[in-house]
Amino acid sequence: MNLRKTFLTIALTSAFVAPLAAHAAIVIVDVAPPAPVYEQMPVRAGYVVTPGYYRYDAERHAHTWVKGDYQAERHGEHYVGAEWRAHEGRYEFNEGRWERDK
């Protein structure tokens, strides 16, 4: 009987936690990111290039470059690259994501 309760608890917890994990944390810093690095990445059939971006490293208090990569193409969707937006002297990071085509 305890095993059954354990599985039920795990299932119910997962139902509430999974949607929360889908949302990325918002990063807002006072330090502007450096100019972007433009990487030359060859085209690969069936894949989309996800461009590199600067991620803020809170321990070092500095931006670090994350290299671009490839993700499998998704039909009916397009990839929007990560970006930093300036707002009232601060910088907000918007993580890369897939969006539905219109």
N, C-alpha and C positions, 0 to 999 in steps of 0.2 A: 504494500500500500504506500509506503514512503517513496518508493521509486516513481510511482504514478504521480504523486504530489510534486516531486522534484521536476519531472518533465512538464507538468502543467505550469509550474512556476516559471520555468525557463521559457516556455512558449508565450506566456503572457508578458513577461519582461521584454522579450524580443519584439513583440508587437508594438511596445511603446518606445523602446530605445532605437530601433532601426530608423524610423522617420527622423529622429533628432540627429542621428549620425550623418544623414544625407546633407545637412546644412553645414557649410564651412564656417569656421570662425571668422569674424571680421577683424582685420588688422588695420589699425590706424596709428601712424607714427609721425613725428615731427621732422624726420630726416628724408629729404627728397632722394629718390633712387637715381643712380647714375644714368647716363645715356644708354639706351638699349644696345646690345651687341647683335649684329646681323650675321647669322650663321648661314652658310651655304649647305643646304641639305638636298641631296638628289631625290627626285620624284620616285616613289615606290607605288606600283599598281596596287589598288585596294586599300591604300593607307592615306592618312591626312597628316601633314606636318603640324605638330603642336609647337609653336615657337618658344624659344627660351625666354626667361623673365628673371627679374631680381626678386628674391624672397628676403624678407627682413629677418635677420638672426638676432633675436632678443638678447642672447647671452653675450654676443660680441658687440651689440649695438651698432650693427652695420648691415648693409645689403650684401647678399651673396648671389652669384649668378647660378641659375639652374638651366642646364643645357636643354635645347629643344629635343623633341622625341617624335616618334610615330605612334599613331593610334589607328586601329582598324576603322575603315570608313563606315559610317552609319547612314544608311539610305533614309532620306527624308529629314536629315538633320545636318547642321553645319557647325563647325567648331569656332568658338569665339575665344581668342587668346587672352591670357591673363594680362592685367594692366593695373597701373597705379593712377589714381585720379587725385588731383590737388583740390582741396576744399578748405578755405579759410586758414591757410598757412599750415595745414596738415595734409597727410597723404593717406588715402584709403586704398587698400589692395583688393582687387576683384579677381578672384581665381578663374582660370580658364574653365570653360564649360561647353556642353553640347546644347544647342537650341534647335527646336523644330523649324523646318523651312516653312515659309509662308506661301 
